Amino acid sequence: MPEVIFNGPEGRLEGRYHHSKTLNAPIALLLHPHPQYGATMNNRIVQTMFRVFVRRGFSALRFNFRGVGRSQGQFDNGQGELSDAAAALDWMQAINPNAARCWVGGFSFGAWMGMQLLMRRPEIDGFISVTPPANIYDFSFLAPCPSSGLIVHGTADELVPEAAVARLVHKLAGQRNITVRYKQIQDANHNYSDRLIELETALDAYLGTVPLDRAASSLTVVAS
């Protein structure tokens, strides 16, 4: 897939982009885990998410936050990284001005970034949040959560207790006009070792159930 370089708030940002052949295809931005723990856009889970969105007909972008790979700048404790994500979305929208829908997906730290971006960009109308670190970061900004989506968590996660994610899901259950699904991957640890196939299957199955236009849906929370 093509390597892309685009302008971010602190200089160039490096990414990988797939452009759908479908006219006015939906777009998806995928965000990687914590930069200070060696994570990049080539994280296996981020690549899995990217692959599923591409398979489902999206134009998709994954990129390195500032200071990672060939992206310029230095780690900024989340504030700068959120600005990077906004710049990446701007870049995608410039190429896809008539995209049917706009989605964001992220894993761990990237899930936290993605949900914050969701709150700041009303055009985002769908999300996938894999292992949101609800025990580490404050997700109280999701009041209310403006869009429908999927939250995924591994039952054997050693870093993010299931109870913390369950509380986040329960909070979203009290909000109207969105559909939130909660999928647990049995025996999956934080990095989904030996469970990537199950994760990919769950993501693909979910995207197969959602419309690729902007049709609204009512609130449902499903745990499985």
N, C-alpha and C positions, 0 to 999 in steps of 0.2 A: 504494500500500500504506500501511497506517496508520503514522503516526509514533507512537512510544512514548517515554515518559520513565519511567525507573525509578531506584531508589536504588542508588548505588554506594558504595564505601568513603569517597570524598571528596566526595560530593554527587551531584547528578543526572547520569544518563547518558542520552544521546540515541540512539535506534535506529530502525530500520525493521523491521517484523514482518509476516510473512504467516502466518495461521492456516489450516491445512489443514481442508477439510471432511470428511476421513476420520476416523472415530472412532479414537482412540488412535493417531494418526499418529506416525511417528518425528519427532524434532526435530533441527535442525542449527543450530549457532552458527558464524558466519563472522567472521573476525578480519582487520583491515586492516593494511597495512604500517606502516613506521616513522612515528610522528607528527611527528618533527622534520624530516622531509623532505617535509612537506605532504600526507601520505597521510590519507585519511578513509574512512569506510564507503562512500563513493561511488566509490572506486577501481574502475576498469573490470573488473579481474580479480575483485575481491570481488563486484561485482554479477553477473558471469558465474556465479560459484559459487553465489550466492544463487538466481539464476534456474534453474539446473539442479536444485538441491535442491527448489525449489518445483514444478518440472515433474514431478519424481519422487514427489510426494505428501507431502513433508515440511512441517512447520511450521518456518519458518526465521527467524532473527534476525541482522541485522548491526547493529553499533552503533559509535559513536565512543568511542575510549579517552579517558580524562581529559585535559582541556585541548584537545580537538579539537571544532570545531563548537560545539554548545550543551552539551557535556559539561563538567561542572565539575572543577576540580582542575588539577594541573600534571604534566608528564611526570616519570616516576619510574624511568627506566632499566630498565624491564621488570618490576620487582617490583610496583609499583602497578598496572601494566597487567594483570598476571596476576590480581591481585585483582579488577580490573574485569571480566575475563572470567569469573571464578568467580561474581561477582554477576549477570552477564548470564545465566549458566546457571541460577542459582538462580531468577531471574525466569521463565525459560522453563519450568522444571520445576513451578513453582507453578501455571502456567496449563495445563500438560500433565502432570498427575501420573501418568497411565497410558500415557505414550508407549511405543510398541513398541520403539524403539531411540533411542540418543542419539549424535549425531555432532558432530565439530568439524572445521572447515576453516579454513585460513589461507594467506595469501600473504606470502612473504618474512619480515619481522619477525613478522607475524601467524602464519606457520607455526611459528616458534619458540615463540610464546606458546601456540599450539594444542597442540603436542606436550608442553609443560610441563603444561598443564591436563589433558591426557590421563593423565599420570602421577599426578595428584593426585585425579582423580575416577574411581573405578572403574566408574561407570555409563556412561562414554563407551566405546562398543564399536565405533567406526569413525572413520576420519579421512581427510581429503584435505589433503595438504601440498604446496602449489605453490611451487616454488623455495625450499626451506628453505635459509637462508644458512649452510651448514655450514662455510664458510671464515671466518665472522665470529664466530659464537656456538658455544658448547660444547653438543653434543647427547649428551654421555656419560651424561646422566641416563636415557637410554632403555636401561636395563639391569635387567630386560628391558623391551622394548616390550610393553604389555599388550593391545593391540588391533590388529586388521587395518586395512589402509588402502591408500591410493594416494599415491605420491610422483611429482610431475611436474616436469620441468626442461626448459628450452630449450637446444638445442645451441649457440646463438650468444650465450648469456648473457655479458654483458660485466662483470658484477659478481660473480657466483658461478660459479666454474669447475666444469665438469661433473665433474671428478675428485673434487672435495670431496663432491658429492652422491652420486657412485658409491660412495665409501668409506662413507658413511652407510648406503646401501642394503645394501652388503656386510655391514656390521655387523649389520643387522637380519636378514640371511639366516641367521645362525647361531642364531636364537632359535626356540623351539618354539611350536606351538599358535596361530600367527597366519599370515595371508596378506598379504604385502606385494607390491604391484605397482609397477613402475617404468616410467613412460611418458616418453619423450623427444619433445619437439615440435621437429621439424627446422627449423633456421634461425630459431628464436624467440629474441629478445633478452630482457633481464630483464623488460621490461614487455609482452612478447608483442605488440609492434607488428605489425600486419598478420597476426597469428597467433591472434587471439582465437577465430575460428571453429573452428580446429583444436583449441584448448584446450577450448572448450565441447563439441565433439564427443567428445573423449577423456574428459572428466568424465562426460558423459551416458552414454557407453558403459560406463564402469566402474560407475556406480550401477545400471545396468540388469542387472548381473551379480550383485549382492549381495542377500542376503535382507533383507527389511524386518522380520524378527523377530530373535531372539537366537540363531539357530542357529550353532553353532561350526563352524570350518573348520580344516583342517590348514595347515601352513606351506608357502607357495609364493612364490618370488620370480620375477617375470617381467619381463624387460627388453624393450622394444619401441621 
